Amino acid sequence: MAGELVLIVEDNDKNMKLFRDVLQATGYETIAATRGEEAVSAAIERVPDLVLMDVQLPGIDGVEALKRLRANERTAGITVVALTAQAMQGDRERFLEAGFDGYISKPVDVPDFIASVKRYCEEAPSG
């Protein structure tokens, strides 16, 4: 089913462990970044199928990291999903308007999270 490479960008250690454990147990290969700059570098180097991007990060935030990914020829077409605790009314729309391809709110419901990642990977343009 899986096998796709997912870059997880998350600065909270517990969340990172949960996301990696769940995705790896489901068959995804994962790479991790805890800062926006690190995420951009990792994506350029490995070109993942999907990026799950926390929005609030140390250094450059997820929105700025997204802009840098979109500006780079190697990473411009990667599916990037906002993975955020910002779940107030209007936040989803705000992140989609900022250029994210999707939105997952934290805390995640594990079965829903897996289903969302699968759907985003299936919808991602193949490289």
Secondary structure in CASP SS format (residue, H / E / C, confidence):
PFRMAT SS
TARGET T0000
AUTHOR 0000-0000-0000
METHOD secondary structure of the structure
MODEL  1
M C 1.00
A C 1.00
G C 1.00
E C 1.00
L E 1.00
V E 1.00
L E 1.00
I E 1.00
V E 1.00
E C 1.00
D C 1.00
N C 1.00
D H 1.00
K H 1.00
N H 1.00
M H 1.00
K H 1.00
L H 1.00
F H 1.00
R H 1.00
D H 1.00
V H 1.00
L H 1.00
Q H 1.00
A H 1.00
T C 1.00
G C 1.00
Y C 1.00
E E 1.00
T E 1.00
I E 1.00
A E 1.00
A E 1.00
T C 1.00
R C 1.00
G H 1.00
E H 1.00
E H 1.00
A H 1.00
V H 1.00
S H 1.00
A H 1.00
A H 1.00
I H 1.00
E H 1.00
R H 1.00
V C 1.00
P C 1.00
D C 1.00
L E 1.00
V E 1.00
L E 1.00
M E 1.00
D C 1.00
V C 1.00
Q C 1.00
L C 1.00
P C 1.00
G C 1.00
I C 1.00
D C 1.00
G H 1.00
V H 1.00
E H 1.00
A H 1.00
L H 1.00
K H 1.00
R H 1.00
L H 1.00
R H 1.00
A H 1.00
N C 1.00
E C 1.00
R C 1.00
T C 1.00
A C 1.00
G C 1.00
I C 1.00
T E 1.00
V E 1.00
V E 1.00
A E 1.00
L E 1.00
T E 1.00
A C 1.00
Q C 1.00
A C 1.00
M C 1.00
Q C 1.00
G C 1.00
D H 1.00
R H 1.00
E H 1.00
R H 1.00
F H 1.00
L H 1.00
E H 1.00
A C 1.00
G C 1.00
F C 1.00
D C 1.00
G E 1.00
Y E 1.00
I E 1.00
S E 1.00
K C 1.00
P C 1.00
V C 1.00
D C 1.00
V H 1.00
P H 1.00
D H 1.00
F H 1.00
I H 1.00
A H 1.00
S H 1.00
V H 1.00
K H 1.00
R H 1.00
Y H 1.00
C H 1.00
E H 1.00
E H 1.00
A C 1.00
P C 1.00
S C 1.00
G C 1.00
END
